[in-house]
Amino acid sequence: MVDEAAWLLTRTERGNPDTRIDLPDGVSADEHAATPEGDVAWSTGNRTLAHIDGASYFQALHRVLEATRAGDLVLFTDWMGDADLRLTGEPGSEVVEVIGRAEQRGVDVRGLVWRSHTDQAGFFAKNNRHLGEQLSRRGAEVSLDMRVRPGGSHHQKFVVVRHADDPSRDVAFVGGIDLARNRRDDQHHEGDPQARPLTEEYGERAPWHDVQLELRGPVVRDVETTFRERWDDPALLTRAPWRRLADAVRRVETDPSRLPAQRPAPPPAGDVTVQLLRTYPYLGPGRGYAFARQGERSVARGYTKAIRQARDLIYVEDQFFWSHRTQHNVPWRRRSDDNEPRGNDVVAALEQQLLAQPGLRVVVVVPRHPDKDGLNRAAQRLARHRALQRLYDVAPGRVAAYSIENRAGTPVYVHAKVCIIDDTWATTGSDNFNRRSWTHDSELTAAVLDPTHAATLRLRLAAEHLGRLRTRPASGAEGDEDALATDELDEVADCKSAEGMFEQFAQHAERLDAWHATGRVGERPVGHLRRLPLQEPSRRARPLARLLLAAVHDPDGRPRAMRRDHSY
C-alpha cells in the first residue's frame, strides 16, 4: 500500500482556502473540516488511461463526443484552438462539426478559450477568436477568457463530459494537448497533416510528441469543479477597454450564462488515487480570482513534496525545463513544520534530492531545439543550460538529458508534460518545469498515485523512444486501452529497473549519435533518442537573454512576500 499522505498534498498543504475542489457535494469548508476526511485533497476509486500522442487522444475524444445525447454536458478549456482541426483526420471530424452535431442532439457545450495576445506578438488571437465564433454559431457557448496577469495566459487543456442518463460513463481528459493543428501525430512522428510551421529544424510538418490522460470515476467531478470555478468567477472576462469595444462591435457574448446544477460525483470506476494540482497567479489586491484570491501553487507544492520521496528514478518529459539560478550552492531550506518548497527556482527540489539520495537518477526528455527564433531562442537556451548544468554538477553520471527524432532524422518537438517518480507517482498535465507554469499561468495536472499506472506509462514511453513499440490500431470502442499488452512489456524488460532504463537510454543514444557523427553511413540504429547538447548563448547575447527570460519567458506570479521568502 502506498502512503497517500506521504506523496500527496493535504487540503491544508494545497494552500488555497477559497477553492471547492476538495469539498464533497453540498458540504461547506467548515463542515468538511470537522470530519475525519477534512484534510483529504484527493479522490479514490478512479480509472486512468494514458493516451500517448495526439492521434490516440483525438480518436478517443471523437468517440466520446459522438456518443453524447440530449441532456449531457460537455465542458472544455483551450490555450490554442483551431475550429477546422480534424479529430480523426477524416472530413466531418472537425472540432466545429463534432461539437455542432452534439449541440443539435441537445448537448449543452461550454468552453473557456484563452483570448490570447495579439498575432503580431507571435500568438494566435485570431485563431482562438474564430474558434469561439464558429462554435457559438453552432450553438455552443464559448467565452474568450483574459483574466490573467500581464503577459500571462490560461494554459489549461482539458475536456469534461457528464452523461445525464449514465454517470458511470462520465469522463475527463487532462493533459498538454490543445484542440489545435500540429498535435495529431502518432508513434511514428511523421507530423500532423494539418500542420502549422515551427522553426526551420522541424520541417514543414513538425513531428510532435504529447500525452493526454483519460480519467473516469469520482475525479471527473474535480475536473468539472475546476471548470466551474473559472466559469462562475464574477470578474470581467477582460479589463482592457479596447478589447471590450471590439467585443461590442463583433457582438461577442461577454456575460456567461449560468451552468446547470452540478451533479454528484460519478461512481467508482477503478482503484486508482488521483489528485488535481493547479496553478493560478496572484492578480493583485482586490483583483484575485474568487476561487483563489491569493492564487494557487499546488503544482509547485505537489511536485516538491513528491520529489522528496524519490529514491531511484525521476523521469521527466517536458517542453521547457528551465532555471534562473547559475550556482547550485545557494541553500535550499526545508522546514519540518510544513511542506512548502524552498529555493530560488523549480530545479532546487531536484538538486536537493540528488544530493540526499546517492542512488537517485534523473532522466529528462525535451525538444532538441526551442520553438522560437532570434533572441527568444537565446533566452530559452540559457534557461535550459542553467538547469541541466546545475544537475550535472551536483550528480555527475546520474543525470541524463535527451531529445528524440523520427526515422527520417527530423527532430520531434516534445510538448509532453510528464513526471514519473519511482514508478509510484506520475503526473500528466499542462504545466512545465519552469517558474511560469508554477506561479504565473493557469495550469492543471493530474497526479496519479498508482504503481501500475506509473510503471506502465514509463515503460510505454520507453518503448516508443527506444523504437520497440509495435504499430497499434487506433482505439475504436469504449474500453480499449492504449497501453502495453503483457507480451509488449517483455520488449522493454531491460528498462523495468531504474538502472536498466538509464543504461538502455544511454546506449541507444550513443549508437544513434555515432551514426550521425560518421555521416549516417550504413543502417540506421534502432530508436529515436539523441543526447541533448548543452548550448549556452554567446556572452554578448546573455544580458538580453536574461532580461527576456525573467520578464517574458519565465515571469513570477507569486505575491511579493513569497518571492522574498523563496516559497510557493
Order of alpha helices (4+ residues) and beta strands (2+ residues): alpha-alpha-alpha-beta-alpha-beta-alpha-beta-alpha-beta-beta-beta-beta-beta-alpha-alpha-beta-beta-alpha-beta-alpha-beta-alpha-beta-beta-beta-beta-beta-alpha-alpha-alpha-beta-alpha-alpha
